[in-house]
């Protein structure tokens, strides 16, 4: 067999080559009907799911709030107006069913206070995703229906920040800029599923999907449709999924093929490790496969793409990325930006498995 771009050297010999009989066997079993594995798998680990909150309602007195806007739009408005003073951001999320565990995580921001549904919370020393992402357990404060996280700031930027942003300085100086007050998205993570609307997903370029529906937090499930998990409770998921199912086989030889999108997949068959698939999508399972009932376990790894985005860039899956794709700095005019789309963009994460 040949992988893409692979070459082999064959040396002729009068002696019978080792493995010749095995090769004949594999060619013969290639004519058998393929074993198509079901798309539904058991989740053998409690994966840590996530929901990104990147819209907020801004207020400048803590009483009157504007309509929800993208965080990056609020950020751009504050810079353009050279605002200095009190700032309040209200992040909203909906809970269909209270989950088993849920926490919030924040990037470094000079917040004055944080409250969840009116109850003040403090960020712990624990971190999630990155050592700078501080966390707080918010399970005691949430409820079914609409929930809100309110953050307050004493917002300011030095005059130097505006000089670098709008003074026509060199790129090297611009790349060294650090804001005095940052505002960022808030992340919810824990043992829950994110409920979506199936008919609001639209396939787009380069295995991406555009989504125009709502998100609701609900209880996690013990199973998942592995064909594309973003449609089955895990749209913002990043990390490892451990999937398992049992199936019947009439043979002891074959190759496992995974058709899907993932960073890598560890393959286990009947309790034994077979191979890590990183630069290929198939592996020989002869010697691990047996006649009768078999159990396959797949550990899929995903990147942070669906968690961190970019979720709203005009191209749903750009070929190249830089900081501007996320910030869209200096691109907003009267609340509009040609490069921003309200819909969310995700990439497929999942697989279909068959043994041939």
C-alpha positions in Angstrom: 0.0 0.0 0.0 1.1 3.6 -0.7 0.3 6.7 1.3 0.0 10.0 -0.6 3.4 11.0 -1.9 5.0 7.8 -0.6 7.5 5.6 -2.5 8.9 2.2 -2.0 11.9 0.3 -3.3 11.4 -3.4 -4.3 14.4 -5.7 -4.5 14.0 -8.9 -6.5 15.1 -12.1 -4.9 14.9 -15.8 -5.7 14.1 -16.6 -2.1 10.5 -16.5 -0.9 9.9 -13.1 0.7 8.8 -12.9 4.3 5.3 -11.8 4.8 4.3 -13.0 1.3 1.5 -15.3 2.6 0.2 -12.5 4.8 0.1 -10.1 1.8 -1.9 -12.7 -0.2 -4.4 -13.0 2.7 -4.9 -9.2 2.9 -5.5 -9.0 -0.8 -8.1 -11.7 -0.5 -9.9 -10.1 2.4 -10.0 -6.8 0.4 -12.8 -8.3 -1.6 -15.0 -8.8 1.5 -17.9 -6.5 2.2 -16.8 -3.6 4.3 -17.7 -3.3 8.0 -19.4 0.1 8.4 -19.3 1.3 12.0 -22.3 3.1 13.5 -22.1 6.9 13.8 -23.2 6.8 17.4 -20.5 6.2 20.0 -20.4 5.9 23.7 -18.4 8.7 25.5 -16.0 6.9 27.8 -14.8 10.1 29.5 -16.6 13.1 30.7 -15.3 15.6 28.3 -15.0 19.3 29.3 -17.3 21.1 27.0 -17.4 24.9 26.4 -19.5 27.8 25.3 -17.9 31.1 24.1 -19.7 34.3 25.0 -18.5 37.0 22.6 -21.5 39.4 22.6 -22.2 41.7 25.5 -24.5 44.6 26.4 -22.4 47.7 27.3 -23.4 50.3 29.9 -21.6 53.4 31.1 -23.5 53.9 34.3 -24.5 50.4 35.3 -28.2 51.2 34.8 -29.0 51.8 31.2 -27.6 49.1 28.9 -27.4 49.2 25.1 -28.4 46.2 22.9 -26.0 43.2 22.7 -23.0 43.9 20.5 -19.8 42.0 19.5 -17.0 42.5 22.0 -14.7 43.5 19.2 -17.1 46.2 18.1 -17.4 47.6 21.7 -13.6 47.5 21.9 -13.3 49.5 18.7 -15.9 52.1 19.8 -14.2 52.7 23.1 -10.8 53.3 21.3 -12.2 55.6 18.7 -14.0 57.7 21.2 -11.0 57.7 23.6 -13.4 56.8 26.4 -12.3 57.0 30.0 -14.7 56.1 32.9 -17.0 53.4 34.2 -17.8 50.5 31.9 -20.2 47.6 32.5 -20.5 44.5 30.2 -23.4 42.1 30.6 -23.0 38.7 29.0 -26.2 36.6 28.7 -26.6 32.8 28.2 -29.6 30.5 28.3 -29.9 27.2 30.3 -32.4 24.6 29.2 -31.5 22.2 32.0 -29.0 22.9 34.8 -25.9 20.8 34.1 -23.8 18.7 36.5 -20.9 21.3 36.5 -20.3 24.7 35.0 -17.6 27.3 35.5 -16.5 30.5 33.8 -13.1 31.6 32.6 -11.7 35.0 31.9 -8.6 36.3 30.2 -6.6 38.9 32.1 -8.9 42.0 32.3 -8.7 44.8 34.8 -12.2 44.2 36.0 -13.6 45.9 39.2 -16.2 43.3 40.0 -17.9 40.2 38.5 -21.4 39.0 39.4 -23.5 36.1 38.1 -27.3 36.7 38.4 -26.6 39.5 40.9 -24.3 37.4 43.1 -20.7 38.6 43.3 -18.1 36.0 42.5 -14.4 36.0 42.7 -12.0 34.3 40.3 -9.9 31.5 41.8 -6.2 30.7 41.4 -7.3 27.7 39.2 -6.8 28.1 35.4 -8.4 26.6 32.3 -6.9 26.4 28.8 -4.1 28.8 29.6 -2.5 29.9 32.9 -3.8 33.4 32.4 -7.5 32.2 32.1 -8.7 32.4 35.7 -11.8 30.5 36.7 -14.8 30.6 39.0 -17.4 27.9 39.8 -20.8 29.4 38.9 -23.0 26.3 39.4 -24.5 27.7 42.7 -25.6 30.9 41.0 -27.2 29.7 37.7 -30.8 28.9 37.0 -33.0 27.6 34.2 -33.7 30.2 31.6 -31.9 33.5 31.0 -28.7 34.1 33.0 -26.3 37.0 33.0 -22.7 37.7 33.9 -22.0 41.4 34.8 -18.4 42.7 34.7 -17.5 46.3 35.7 -14.3 48.2 34.8 -12.6 51.5 35.4 -11.8 51.9 31.7 -8.9 53.9 30.5 -6.0 54.0 28.0 -2.9 56.1 28.1 -2.5 58.8 25.3 0.4 56.6 24.1 -2.0 53.9 23.1 -3.9 56.2 20.8 -0.7 57.6 19.4 0.4 54.1 18.4 -3.0 53.2 17.0 -3.7 56.3 15.0 -0.4 58.1 14.7 0.9 56.3 11.6 3.8 54.7 13.5 5.9 51.8 12.2 4.7 48.2 12.3 7.4 47.2 14.7 6.2 49.8 17.2 2.5 48.8 16.6 3.4 45.2 17.3 4.7 46.1 20.8 1.5 47.9 21.9 -0.3 46.7 25.0 -3.7 48.1 26.0 -4.1 49.4 29.6 -7.7 48.0 29.7 -8.6 44.9 27.7 -12.1 43.6 27.2 -12.4 40.0 25.9 -14.9 37.2 25.5 -16.0 35.1 28.5 -15.9 31.3 28.4 -18.2 28.8 30.1 -16.8 25.3 30.5 -17.8 22.1 32.3 -20.0 19.0 32.2 -22.7 20.1 29.8 -24.0 20.0 26.2 -24.7 23.0 24.0 -28.0 22.6 22.3 -28.2 23.9 18.7 -30.8 24.0 15.9 -29.9 21.5 13.3 -31.5 23.3 10.4 -29.5 26.5 11.1 -26.2 24.8 10.1 -25.1 25.5 6.5 -22.0 23.8 4.9 -19.5 26.3 3.6 -15.9 26.5 2.3 -13.2 24.1 3.4 -15.2 21.8 5.6 -16.6 24.8 7.6 -20.2 25.3 8.8 -22.0 28.5 9.3 -24.5 28.7 12.1 -27.3 31.2 12.5 -29.2 29.8 15.5 -29.2 30.1 19.2 -27.2 28.2 21.9 -28.7 26.7 25.0 -26.8 24.9 27.8 -28.3 21.5 28.8 -27.3 18.3 30.5 -24.5 16.3 28.9 -25.2 12.9 27.2 -23.5 9.6 27.4 -23.4 9.2 23.6 -22.5 11.4 20.6 -23.0 11.2 16.9 -19.4 11.2 15.8 -20.0 12.1 12.2 -19.8 15.8 13.1 -20.0 16.5 16.9 -20.5 20.3 16.4 -24.1 19.4 15.6 -24.5 17.2 18.6 -23.8 19.3 21.6 -20.2 20.2 21.1 -19.9 23.2 18.7 -17.2 25.0 20.7 -15.5 21.9 21.9 -11.7 21.7 22.1 -9.6 18.8 23.4 -9.9 15.1 23.4 -13.0 12.9 22.8 -12.9 9.3 23.9 -15.4 7.3 21.7 -16.2 3.6 22.0 -18.6 1.1 20.3 -18.9 -2.6 19.8 -19.4 -4.3 16.4 -19.4 -7.7 14.8 -16.7 -8.9 12.4 -16.6 -12.0 10.2 -12.8 -11.7 9.7 -9.5 -11.3 11.4 -7.8 -9.0 8.8 -8.5 -5.6 7.4 -7.8 -1.9 7.4 -9.6 0.8 9.4 -10.4 3.9 7.4 -11.5 7.2 9.1 -13.2 9.7 6.9 -13.4 13.0 8.8 -11.6 15.9 10.3 -9.5 15.8 13.4 -6.0 16.7 14.5 -5.1 13.1 15.3 -6.8 9.9 16.4 -5.5 7.1 18.6 -6.9 3.8 17.7 -7.5 1.0 20.2 -9.1 -2.4 19.3 -10.1 -4.9 21.9 -8.1 -3.1 24.6 -4.9 -2.9 22.6 -3.3 0.2 21.1 -3.1 -0.1 17.3 -1.7 3.3 16.1 -1.9 7.0 16.2 -3.3 8.5 13.0 -1.8 11.9 12.4 -0.6 12.1 8.8 -2.8 9.4 7.5 -6.5 8.4 7.8 -6.1 4.5 7.9 -4.2 1.7 9.6 -3.9 -2.1 9.4 -5.9 -3.7 12.2 -4.9 -7.3 11.3 -3.8 -9.1 14.4 -6.1 -6.9 16.6 -9.4 -7.7 14.8 -11.1 -11.0 15.7 -14.2 -12.9 14.5 -17.3 -12.1 16.5 -17.7 -9.2 18.8 -15.1 -6.4 18.9 -14.7 -3.2 20.8 -13.1 -0.2 19.2 -12.0 2.9 21.1 -11.0 6.1 19.3 -9.4 9.1 21.1 -9.9 12.1 18.8 -8.0 15.3 19.4 -9.3 18.7 18.2 -7.6 22.1 18.0 -8.9 25.3 19.6 -10.3 26.5 16.3 -14.0 26.0 17.2 -13.4 27.4 20.7 -11.4 30.5 19.9 -12.5 31.2 16.3 -12.4 33.3 14.4 -16.2 32.8 14.5 -17.4 35.9 12.6 -14.8 36.6 9.9 -16.3 37.1 6.4 -14.4 34.0 5.1 -15.7 31.2 7.4 -12.4 29.4 7.2 -9.5 31.6 6.0 -6.4 30.1 4.5 -4.2 32.4 6.7 -4.8 34.1 10.1 -3.3 37.0 12.0 -4.4 39.1 15.0 -6.5 41.4 12.7 -8.8 38.5 11.7 -9.9 38.3 15.3 -9.9 42.0 16.3 -11.0 43.7 13.0 -9.4 46.8 14.5 -10.1 50.1 12.7 -12.7 48.4 10.4 -15.9 49.5 12.1 -17.9 52.4 10.9 -21.2 53.3 12.6 -21.6 49.8 14.0 -20.9 48.0 10.7 -17.9 46.2 9.4 -17.6 44.6 6.0 -15.4 41.8 7.4 -17.8 40.8 10.2 -20.7 38.4 10.0 -23.2 37.8 12.8 -23.3 34.1 12.1 -20.9 31.7 13.8 -18.4 29.7 11.7 -17.1 26.3 12.9 -15.2 23.5 11.2 -16.2 19.9 11.1 -14.9 17.7 13.9 -15.7 14.0 13.7 -15.4 10.9 11.6 -17.0 8.0 9.8 -15.3 4.7 10.3 -15.2 1.6 8.0 -13.1 -1.6 8.0 -12.2 -2.9 4.6 
